[in-house]
């Protein structure tokens, strides 16, 4: 609970990330399998069709 599924640039699969206890960083938990997700189709979406970009800091 509280993990996020994100699409990181230049990755083939969505990733599950988790906020660290200090709330300043995230760690990568692993790959997420999302039925029907195709990175190529995601990249073809227009600027306003994609979710807003967000910066994550990893440790």
C-alpha positions as CSV (number, residue, x, y, z in Angstrom):
1,X,0.0,0.0,0.0
2,X,1.4,3.4,-0.9
3,X,3.7,2.1,-3.7
4,X,3.5,3.9,-7.1
5,X,3.5,2.4,-10.6
6,X,5.5,4.6,-12.9
7,X,6.8,4.6,-16.5
8,X,10.5,5.6,-16.4
9,X,12.0,6.9,-19.5
10,X,13.8,4.3,-21.6
11,X,12.4,1.3,-19.7
12,X,10.4,-1.4,-21.4
13,X,8.0,-2.1,-18.4
14,X,6.3,0.1,-15.8
15,X,8.1,0.0,-12.5
16,X,6.9,-0.1,-8.9
17,X,8.6,2.5,-6.7
18,X,8.4,3.0,-2.9
19,X,9.0,6.2,-0.9
20,X,11.8,5.9,1.7
21,X,11.0,6.5,5.4
22,X,12.5,10.0,5.3
23,X,10.1,10.9,2.4
24,X,13.0,12.4,0.3
25,X,13.8,9.5,-2.0
26,X,12.3,6.5,-3.7
27,X,13.6,3.0,-4.2
28,X,12.7,0.7,-7.1
29,X,10.8,-2.4,-5.9
30,X,10.6,-4.1,-9.3
31,X,8.8,-4.4,-12.6
32,X,5.0,-4.1,-12.8
33,X,3.0,-6.2,-15.1
34,X,0.1,-4.1,-16.4
35,X,-2.2,-6.1,-18.7
36,X,-2.4,-4.4,-22.1
37,X,0.4,-1.9,-21.5
38,X,2.7,-1.4,-24.5
39,X,5.5,1.1,-24.1
40,X,5.5,1.9,-27.8
41,X,1.9,2.9,-27.7
42,X,2.5,4.9,-24.6
43,X,5.3,6.9,-26.3
44,X,3.0,7.6,-29.3
45,X,0.4,9.4,-27.0
46,X,0.2,13.1,-27.4
47,X,1.5,15.5,-24.9
48,X,-1.9,16.1,-23.3
49,X,-2.9,12.4,-23.3
50,X,-0.1,11.3,-21.0
51,X,-0.1,11.8,-17.2
52,X,1.8,14.7,-15.9
53,X,5.5,14.2,-15.6
54,X,6.8,14.0,-12.1
55,X,10.4,13.9,-10.8
56,X,11.5,11.2,-8.4
57,X,14.8,10.9,-6.6
58,X,16.2,7.5,-6.1
59,X,18.6,6.1,-3.5
